[in-house]
Amino acid sequence: MTGKVYLVGAGPGDSKLITLRAVELLEKADVVLYDRLVSKKIISMIPKKTEKVYVGRAVGDDTTHQNTTNDLMVQYAKSKKNVVRLKGGDPIIFGRGGEEAEFLKENKIKYEIVPGITSGIGSATYAGIPLTHRKYASSVVFVTGHEDPEKKKEIVKWKNLAKSVDTIVIMMGLSRIDVICKQLITGGMDKKTPVAVIQNGTTPKQKMIKGTVTNIAKKVKENKITPPTNIIIGNVVDLSETIGWK
């Protein structure tokens, strides 16, 4: 017999946005492996008796870091412990949850995936930006701005996205915002298309700056915006002026 691993989404930052199922599992876990973007408030919800292991990875860390996390999940499970692998946002939206599930499957470890509110949705909602709107946007795409460095070539076709979708949500793309916007313009996007950059979405430290695809990179530097951020591109950004509530 082995323990079980739960791949759990902690939500976008606001501790009140974590799911009831996630809280239930945290209370019953023997060990919690948690990421960098899980808030301190959520960490404080974990019982004192529970073993807590930080496995967060920052941009620039060795890519073998994930291998260590994978091995820990299996080791704890084989020790008959129930493990919560706690991730910011949703575990399978740019959270490597799919890769971890594959690894657990290969090692014959029981697992469950518990969804969470992804930061791309949570930060937009808290900023008063509806990612879809009957009048302005009938399609939305979630894109990573930071692809796996081990890929031989970039897969995201920014130029193709420029005129094929109404709203673009970019996660982990702050360092490349200038390059991304230039590619979108080259692909035919209107230079006046609104852009919002939301820092620390859904938390008390949330900050938003707005501009267009032509000037947002400059505004990011002027305002000293740093990760974690979400970038939203599309006409829906302007709706924050009328329905913003935070």
N, C-alpha and C positions, 0 to 999 in steps of 0.2 A: 504494500500500500504506500502511496505517496500523498503529499499534501496537494493543494490546488493553488494555481496562480490566477489572480484577478487583474486584468489589465483595465485600469480605472481612470476615467477622465475626471479631473478636479475642477474643470470649468475655467473661465477666462481670467479670473483674478479675484472678483468679489466672492468672499467665502459663502455668502448666502445663495450663490448660484450653483453650489455643488448639489448633486442629486441625493435623494433619500437613500437610494441603493448604495451609493458610494459611502455615505456616513455609516450605514449599517455594516458594511464590510470593514471599514476602518476600526470599528469597535470590536470586531471579532478576529482581526488579523493577528498572527503571531509575529510577523515582520512586515514592514512597509519600506519599499524601495522608492524613493521619491526624487522628482526632477527639480531643476533649478527654478522653474516658473511656478511651482506650487507655493502659495502664499503662507506666511508664518502663521496666520490665523487658522488655516486648514491644518497645518502641522500640529498646532496646539490641540486640535480635536482628537488626535491619536492618543489612546490611553498610555499612561506613563509606563505600564508594564510591557508595552509592545516595543520590540526592537525596531529602531529607525535607522535606515542606511541611506545616506545621500549618494545618488548616482547621477547627479546633474552633469550635463555636458555643455560647455560654452563654445561659441564659434571659435574655431582655431584649435580646439583640443584634438588630440590624436583620434583618428577614426576607429581605432581598435577599442576605444572606450566602450562601445556598444557590446563588444564581445564579452567584456567583464560583466556587464549587466546581465547579459543572457546566461552566463555561467552561474551567477549568483541566484537567479530565479530557479534554475534547475537544482542547484545544490540545496537550497532551502526546502524546495518541494520534496526532494528525495529524503530529506530529514524529517518528513511527515509534518511540515509546517505549512500553514495557509499563508500565502504571500499576496500582498497588495502591491502591484506595480503602479504607483500613482504618478499620473502625468498631467501637466497643465493642459487646459483645453479639452479636446477629444483625443483619445488614444490612437485613432486611425486616420486623423486628418493631419498629415505632416508630423506625426508623432512616433513613427516607427513601430506602432502597435502591430501592424500587419507582419512586419519582419519578426517581431518577438513571438507572435502567435505561431508563425511557421517554425521557429526554433523549438518552441515548446512541443509542438506536434511531432517534430522529428525525434524529440527525446521522450516521447510518450508521457508527457506531463499533462494532467487535466487543467483546463483553463476556461475562463469566462471573460468576455469583453463587455465592459460597462461604459456606455457612451457618456460624453460630457458636452457642455456647450463650448464650441470652438471659439477661440478669441476673435476670429474673423467676423463672426456673427455678433458676439457679445459686445465688442468694442464699438461696432457700427450702431447697434441698438442704443447703447449708452450715449452715443454722440448725436442721436436723433437722425441717423441716416438709414432709411429703409433700403435694403439692398435690391429689392424689387418693388415696383410701384406700377399700378395699372396704366398710368399716363406716361411714365418715363423709362421703365425698365422691365422687360419681360424675360430677361436672362441674366444670370450671374455666374461667374467662374472664380474658383479659388485656385490661386497659383503660388507656388513657392518661388521666392526671389533668390533663393540660395540652394542650388542643386548640389547633389552629391559630387564632391570633388574628384571622386574616382571614375565618374562618367567620362567617356572619351570625347563627347561633344554635348553641348547644351541641347536639351530636348524641347524646352518651352519655345514655341514659335511666337515671339512677341509681335512681330509684324502681322502675322495672321490674326492675332487676337484683336488688333486695332479696330477692325470694322465688323467683327463677327459676333460680338457680345456687348450687352448694354452696360453691365457693371463688372469691373475687375477688382477682386480683392487679393492683394499681394501680402503674403506672410513671409517674414524673415528677409525682406528685400531692401532694407534701408540703405545698406552700403552700396547698392547698385541702382538706386533710384534714378540717378542721372542717365545712366546707360539704358535702363528700361524705358524711360520716357522718350528718349531719342529714338529708340527702335519703334515705339508705338506711333510716333509722329511720322517716321519714315514709312510705316505701314498704312498711313492714310488717316490717322486719328486727327480730329480737329484740334488745333493748337490751343483753343480756348476751353477744352474739356476740363471740368473741375476735378481737383484731386484733394483728398484729405489724408493727412498722416496723423494717426492716433497713437499716442505714447501711453503705456501703462493703462490700457483700456479696462474699464469697469472698476478701477481702484480709486481711492481718494486722490491719488497722484495723476489721474488721467489728464492729459493735455492734448489738444488738437490744434493743428495749424492747417490752413487751406490755401490753395493756389490753383495753378493750372499745370498741364503737362510741360509747359515751357519754363515755368519759374519755380516749381515746387522744390527742386533740388537745391536751389539757392536759398530758399526759405528754411529748409531743413538745417543748413549750415548756420544761417543767421540766428536761428532760434535754439541752436545747440541740441537738437533732438537726438536722443540715443535709444537703442533697443531696450525693452521689447516694444515693437511697433506693428501696426497694421496699416497698409496703404489701400485706400479705396479710390477708384477712378471711375467717373461716370457722372451723368447729369443728376443722379439722386443725391450727390454730395450737397448740392445747393439747398436741398430740403431741410438740412440741419438748421437753417436760419428760421424756419417756421415751426418745426416740430421738435427741435432740441429741448430736452427736459432736464438735463443735469446741470 
